[in-house]
Amino acid sequence: MSAMPIGVSMMPLENRHDTLIDVATTAERLGYDSYFLPETWAYDVTVLMAEAAFRTQRLMLGTGILGVWGRSAGTLAMGAASLAEASSGRFVLGLGASTAQLTEGLHDVPFVAPLARMRRTVVQVRALLRGERVPLGVATGARPLKLNLALRTEVPIFLAALTDESVRLAGELADGWLPFLYPRRSLPHGLALLREGAARSGDADRRVSVYPSIPTVVANDPTEARAGAAWFVSFYLTTMGPLYRRSLARQGFGREIDLVLGANTPRFAAAVPPEAEVLLEELTVFGTPAQARERLAQWHAAGADMPLVFIGPNLAPDEIERTLTAFAPMLESERAREARG
């Protein structure tokens, strides 16, 4: 583990197969601690994780996230068990409710009672991965089965969550929390919710890891970096449905959201006006390499155990290398520092 743990993730719009795998090997070479890939509407992310497992030796690998609608609990458990074996115990199963658009528009499944679906899925997957019979919640008249294998290591389960109750659910049932577009200043509140959930589980002292995905843009020109961060924020607030707008409005950013929507009407302009600058500071990491390191360190200080540098799509290999290399000084291990004197 590096002195200041950092992971890497890729935006779902990135669909170049070789790039998705090459980022994993680059991250490992530079000393990053983890690589998380989100489920998209392109490649099967579990297959990509298997490829990354065979191309790396040290890197923690995780799904960030798989939706709980597109696969049964049994399929999720079998995939997690397979990836844990392929990676020699380096795999983390990240789950989440995903979005109504992806659930209904791709999987043709009604997006109903997502919190209840997440709870049932986590409980069932956890039981299967522990070698227990699945606690059936729908086909209750059937004979419950268990996996025909014995895992050598336990698979951590992380949950993506934005609402207070879903964050409590992560604290109650999961090993980690994967927030996205969750303001840095709200992390202490999220940590309190995790503790409430842990207490609800009967183990108030249980520690839940916090791995936020943070849109990241690094450039030698600060103006260019800010423009990239503005693209991220405006894209998610204007084109990805109401989920993130509602989440941020609940946390006091209603005025800034309206300003972003107005700046991108009638056409998307990738604009965040200066009056909404707080959204860039709270949701992203951007700037020159030194500025980006300073902003990322603020996420550690706010309570993140391992921030995930979330990289945009269609970057050239040298741009990806530049972005990841910018944080190399933060990844140096304590042992290396001591050896250097």
C-alpha positions in Angstrom: 0.0 0.0 0.0 1.4 3.4 -0.9 1.9 6.2 1.6 -1.2 8.0 0.3 -3.4 5.3 -1.4 -4.8 6.2 -4.8 -6.8 4.2 -7.3 -7.8 4.7 -10.9 -11.1 4.5 -12.7 -12.4 5.2 -16.2 -15.5 7.0 -17.3 -18.1 4.7 -18.9 -17.9 6.5 -22.2 -14.4 5.1 -22.7 -14.9 2.0 -24.9 -11.5 1.3 -26.4 -10.6 -2.2 -25.3 -6.8 -1.9 -25.4 -7.0 1.4 -23.5 -9.1 -0.1 -20.7 -6.5 -2.8 -20.2 -3.4 -0.7 -20.7 -4.5 1.8 -18.0 -4.4 -1.1 -15.5 -0.8 -2.0 -16.4 0.2 1.7 -16.4 -1.4 2.2 -13.0 0.4 -0.8 -11.6 3.7 0.4 -13.1 3.3 3.8 -11.5 2.5 2.5 -8.1 -1.3 3.0 -7.9 -3.1 0.8 -5.4 -6.3 -0.1 -7.3 -8.1 -0.1 -10.6 -12.0 0.0 -10.7 -14.0 -0.2 -13.8 -17.7 0.7 -14.1 -20.3 -1.4 -15.9 -21.3 0.3 -19.1 -23.3 -0.4 -22.3 -20.2 -1.7 -24.1 -17.9 -4.5 -22.9 -18.7 -6.9 -20.1 -16.7 -5.4 -17.3 -16.2 -8.8 -15.6 -14.3 -10.0 -18.7 -12.2 -6.9 -18.7 -11.4 -7.5 -15.0 -10.2 -11.0 -15.8 -8.0 -9.6 -18.5 -6.5 -7.1 -16.1 -6.0 -9.8 -13.5 -3.8 -11.7 -15.8 -1.8 -8.6 -16.9 -1.1 -7.4 -13.3 0.4 -8.9 -10.2 -0.2 -6.4 -7.3 -3.1 -4.1 -8.2 -6.4 -4.3 -6.4 -9.1 -4.8 -9.0 -12.7 -3.9 -8.6 -16.0 -3.3 -10.3 -17.1 0.2 -9.8 -19.9 -0.7 -10.1 -22.0 -3.6 -11.4 -25.7 -2.8 -11.3 -27.9 -5.1 -9.2 -30.4 -5.4 -12.0 -28.5 -7.0 -14.9 -27.3 -10.1 -13.1 -28.8 -12.4 -10.6 -27.2 -12.8 -7.2 -26.0 -16.2 -8.2 -24.4 -14.8 -11.4 -22.8 -12.0 -9.4 -21.4 -14.5 -6.8 -20.0 -16.8 -9.5 -18.4 -14.0 -11.3 -16.9 -12.6 -8.1 -15.6 -16.0 -7.1 -14.0 -16.5 -10.5 -12.3 -13.1 -10.5 -11.1 -13.6 -6.9 -9.4 -16.8 -8.1 -8.0 -15.3 -11.3 -6.5 -12.3 -9.4 -5.2 -14.4 -6.4 -7.5 -12.6 -4.0 -7.2 -9.1 -5.4 -10.8 -8.6 -6.4 -13.4 -6.3 -4.9 -17.1 -6.6 -5.9 -18.5 -3.2 -6.3 -22.3 -3.1 -6.6 -24.9 -0.4 -7.0 -28.4 0.5 -8.0 -27.1 2.1 -11.3 -29.7 4.3 -13.0 -33.2 3.9 -14.3 -32.1 4.7 -17.8 -29.5 1.9 -17.9 -31.6 -0.6 -16.0 -34.7 -0.1 -18.1 -33.2 1.0 -21.4 -30.6 -1.7 -21.7 -31.7 -4.6 -19.4 -35.4 -4.2 -19.9 -36.0 -4.5 -16.2 -38.3 -2.1 -14.2 -36.3 0.2 -11.9 -38.5 -0.3 -8.8 -37.5 -0.2 -5.1 -33.7 0.0 -5.7 -32.8 0.1 -2.0 -34.6 -3.1 -1.3 -33.1 -4.7 -4.4 -29.6 -3.7 -3.2 -30.2 -5.1 0.2 -31.4 -8.4 -1.0 -28.6 -8.8 -3.6 -25.9 -8.0 -1.1 -27.3 -10.5 1.5 -27.6 -13.2 -1.1 -24.2 -12.7 -2.7 -22.5 -12.5 0.7 -24.1 -15.8 1.7 -23.1 -17.6 -1.5 -19.5 -16.3 -1.3 -19.2 -17.7 2.2 -20.3 -21.1 1.1 -23.8 -20.8 2.4 -27.1 -21.5 0.7 -28.7 -18.5 -0.9 -31.5 -17.0 1.2 -34.2 -16.9 -1.3 -36.4 -13.8 -1.5 -38.6 -14.4 -4.5 -38.7 -18.1 -5.4 -39.2 -19.0 -1.7 -40.7 -22.4 -2.5 -37.5 -23.7 -4.2 -34.6 -25.6 -2.6 -31.9 -23.0 -2.0 -28.5 -23.8 -3.5 -24.9 -22.9 -2.7 -21.8 -22.5 -4.9 -20.0 -25.7 -5.7 -16.6 -24.3 -4.7 -14.7 -23.1 -1.7 -13.1 -19.7 -1.9 -9.6 -19.4 -0.5 -10.1 -15.7 0.3 -13.1 -13.5 1.2 -14.3 -11.1 -1.5 -15.0 -7.6 -0.2 -18.3 -6.1 -1.3 -18.5 -2.3 -1.8 -21.6 -0.3 -2.5 -22.2 2.8 -4.6 -24.6 5.1 -2.7 -25.7 8.7 -2.7 -28.9 9.0 -0.6 -28.6 9.0 3.2 -30.4 5.7 3.5 -28.3 4.0 0.9 -25.1 5.2 2.6 -26.4 3.7 5.8 -27.0 0.5 4.0 -23.4 0.5 2.9 -22.4 1.0 6.5 -24.7 -1.9 7.6 -23.8 -4.5 5.0 -20.8 -3.6 2.9 -17.0 -3.5 3.3 -16.7 -0.2 1.4 -18.5 2.8 0.0 -18.0 4.0 -3.6 -19.4 7.5 -3.8 -19.4 9.4 -7.1 -20.2 13.1 -7.6 -20.5 13.3 -3.8 -19.1 16.7 -2.6 -15.8 16.6 -0.7 -17.3 18.7 2.1 -20.0 16.2 2.6 -17.7 13.3 3.2 -17.8 13.7 7.0 -21.6 13.5 6.8 -21.2 10.3 4.8 -18.9 8.9 7.4 -21.4 9.6 10.1 -24.1 7.8 8.0 -21.7 4.8 7.6 -21.3 4.7 11.4 -25.1 4.7 11.8 -25.4 1.8 9.4 -22.6 -0.1 11.2 -24.4 0.4 14.5 -27.6 -0.9 12.9 -25.8 -4.1 12.0 -24.9 -4.7 15.6 -21.2 -3.9 15.1 -20.8 -0.2 15.7 -17.0 -0.4 15.5 -16.9 -2.0 12.0 -14.8 0.0 9.6 -16.1 0.7 6.1 -13.6 1.9 3.5 -14.3 5.0 1.5 -13.2 5.1 -2.2 -14.7 8.1 -3.9 -14.4 8.3 -7.7 -13.3 11.9 -8.6 -13.3 13.3 -12.2 -9.7 14.3 -12.8 -8.2 16.6 -15.4 -4.4 17.5 -15.4 -2.9 19.9 -17.8 0.1 22.3 -17.9 -2.3 25.1 -18.6 -4.7 25.6 -15.6 -7.4 27.1 -17.9 -7.3 23.9 -20.0 -7.6 21.8 -16.9 -10.6 23.8 -15.6 -12.3 23.4 -18.9 -11.9 19.7 -18.7 -13.4 19.7 -15.2 -16.2 21.8 -16.3 -17.0 19.3 -19.1 -17.2 16.5 -16.6 -19.6 18.4 -14.2 -21.8 19.9 -16.9 -22.0 16.5 -18.8 -23.2 14.6 -15.7 -25.7 17.3 -14.6 -27.2 17.9 -18.1 -27.2 14.5 -19.9 -27.2 11.7 -17.3 -30.8 12.2 -16.0 -31.9 13.6 -12.6 -30.0 11.3 -10.3 -26.9 13.6 -9.7 -28.9 16.8 -9.8 -31.2 15.5 -7.1 -28.3 14.3 -4.9 -26.5 17.6 -5.2 -29.6 19.7 -4.6 -30.2 17.8 -1.3 -26.7 18.8 -0.3 -27.3 22.5 -0.9 -26.2 23.1 -4.5 -29.5 23.9 -6.0 -28.5 27.4 -7.1 -25.3 26.2 -8.7 -27.1 23.4 -10.6 -29.6 25.9 -12.0 -26.6 28.1 -13.2 -25.0 25.1 -14.9 -28.3 24.1 -16.6 -28.8 27.7 -17.8 -25.2 27.8 -19.2 -25.8 24.7 -21.2 -29.2 25.7 -22.7 -30.3 25.4 -25.4 -27.2 23.5 -26.4 -24.6 21.6 -24.4 -21.6 24.0 -24.0 -19.5 22.1 -21.4 -19.8 25.2 -19.3 -19.7 25.8 -15.6 -20.0 29.6 -14.9 -17.8 31.2 -12.4 -20.7 31.6 -10.0 -20.9 27.8 -9.8 -17.1 27.3 -9.3 -17.7 25.6 -6.0 -19.0 22.5 -7.9 -15.6 22.1 -9.6 -13.8 22.4 -6.3 -16.2 20.0 -4.5 -16.6 17.3 -7.1 -13.4 17.2 -9.2 -9.6 17.4 -9.2 -8.1 19.6 -11.8 -5.1 21.9 -12.6 -1.4 21.6 -13.2 0.2 18.6 -11.7 1.1 20.4 -8.5 -2.4 21.9 -8.2 -4.0 18.5 -8.9 -1.9 16.8 -6.2 -3.0 19.5 -3.7 -6.6 19.1 -4.6 -6.4 15.3 -4.4 -4.7 15.5 -1.0 -7.8 17.4 0.3 -9.9 14.3 -0.4 -7.6 12.2 1.9 -7.9 14.9 4.5 -11.7 14.9 4.3 -11.8 11.2 5.1 -11.3 9.3 1.8 -9.3 6.1 2.3 -8.5 5.7 -1.4 -9.6 8.4 -3.9 -10.1 7.0 -7.4 -8.7 9.2 -10.2 -11.6 9.1 -12.6 -10.3 9.6 -16.2 -12.3 11.0 -19.1 -12.8 9.2 -22.4 -10.9 9.3 -25.7 -7.6 10.6 -24.2 -4.4 9.8 -26.1 -2.0 7.5 -24.4 0.4 10.3 -23.6 -2.5 12.3 -22.0 -3.4 9.3 -19.8 0.3 8.8 -18.9 0.6 12.5 -18.0 -2.5 12.4 -15.8 -1.5 9.3 -13.9 2.2 10.4 -13.6 1.1 13.7 -12.0 0.2 11.8 -8.8 3.3 9.6 -8.7 4.9 11.7 -5.9 1.9 10.9 -3.7 2.3 7.1 -4.4 5.8 6.7 -3.1 5.9 4.1 -0.4 7.1 4.9 3.1 9.8 2.3 2.7 11.1 4.0 -0.5 11.2 7.3 1.3 13.2 5.8 4.2 15.6 4.1 1.8 16.2 7.4 0.0 16.9 9.0 3.3 
